[in-house]
Amino acid sequence: MTGAPGRGTVPALDALLQIIHEDPDLLAINKPADLVCHPGKDGELSSLIGRVRLHLGPGARPHLVNRLDRETSGVVLVAKTDDAARELRRLWEARRVDKEYLGIVHGHVRDDRGTVEAPLGRDESSRVAIRDMVRPDGSASRTDYEVVRRFERDEGPFTLLRVKPRTGRKHQIRIHLAHLGHAIVGDKIYGGDEDAYLALVERRLTESQRARLLLPHQALHANRLSFAWRGHPREFACEPEAWFSEFLAGIRSAASAPAPGWCRSGSRASRTPPRPP
């Protein structure tokens, strides 16, 4: 963790906010799975932005530059000033940001690399209000992927992918990989049984459903963000949580604690380097 100029007043906050980098303008965080980005009804600690406000202290006006789904872990960038927020959002809108994800999917993906170009829009037939789908009248969407590793477990064949979304549609990676025939492991909406998502939000998810999902959260991690800003290249990266890495290693685990791995900001790295997948 890099030095933070302003500290919050909650004693245990450091354990709840894994900081990759902090300077007067930016805060880069490794968001855990099962944490929403926006504030909810359960207090400041129940959302990423709530924890950031506690960390920065009274009078802070943090802005989320990018957002991740609740169950997606990884790099989230926060602007600490209005000027930084405006400048960074222009970069995102101009698609001048390189975004890289790691995802574990069901089955062995045949091609070593490929592209999914399929328009996305609302799934009007679904019971899940937030579910989208591939549809001809949807918004143009493109996702590039490459195989990092194909592997086997007792539960079947799987593939670790490196994924780069070239557009920024809601649930884009999850929908495109499911459309390819390789849904993300643990995906409660696009993994074949959308009732798993409804059961989760209604707090009735059964042990049988949990067992079929294989993992406590969807195996999608925002691994890296890189872009040029104010005349300098910037890069922020971090390793997935323990349950993700353990699944790759063949370990059966329901734990969701962060892995004791690495986070990187710019050309500097902290802690130990990542293990080869």
Secondary structure as GFF3:
##gff-version 3
##sequence-region A 1 277
A	DSSP	alpha_helix	13	16	.	.	.	ID=ss1
A	DSSP	beta_strand	18	22	.	.	.	ID=ss2
A	DSSP	beta_strand	26	31	.	.	.	ID=ss3
A	DSSP	three_ten_helix	44	46	.	.	.	ID=ss4
A	DSSP	alpha_helix	48	56	.	.	.	ID=ss5
A	DSSP	beta_strand	63	64	.	.	.	ID=ss6
A	DSSP	beta_strand	73	79	.	.	.	ID=ss7
A	DSSP	alpha_helix	82	93	.	.	.	ID=ss8
A	DSSP	beta_strand	98	106	.	.	.	ID=ss9
A	DSSP	beta_strand	113	117	.	.	.	ID=ss10
A	DSSP	beta_strand	120	122	.	.	.	ID=ss11
A	DSSP	beta_strand	132	134	.	.	.	ID=ss12
A	DSSP	beta_strand	142	153	.	.	.	ID=ss13
A	DSSP	beta_strand	156	165	.	.	.	ID=ss14
A	DSSP	alpha_helix	172	179	.	.	.	ID=ss15
A	DSSP	alpha_helix	195	201	.	.	.	ID=ss16
A	DSSP	alpha_helix	207	213	.	.	.	ID=ss17
A	DSSP	beta_strand	220	229	.	.	.	ID=ss18
A	DSSP	beta_strand	232	238	.	.	.	ID=ss19
A	DSSP	alpha_helix	242	248	.	.	.	ID=ss20
A	DSSP	beta_strand	262	265	.	.	.	ID=ss21
A	DSSP	beta_strand	268	271	.	.	.	ID=ss22
###
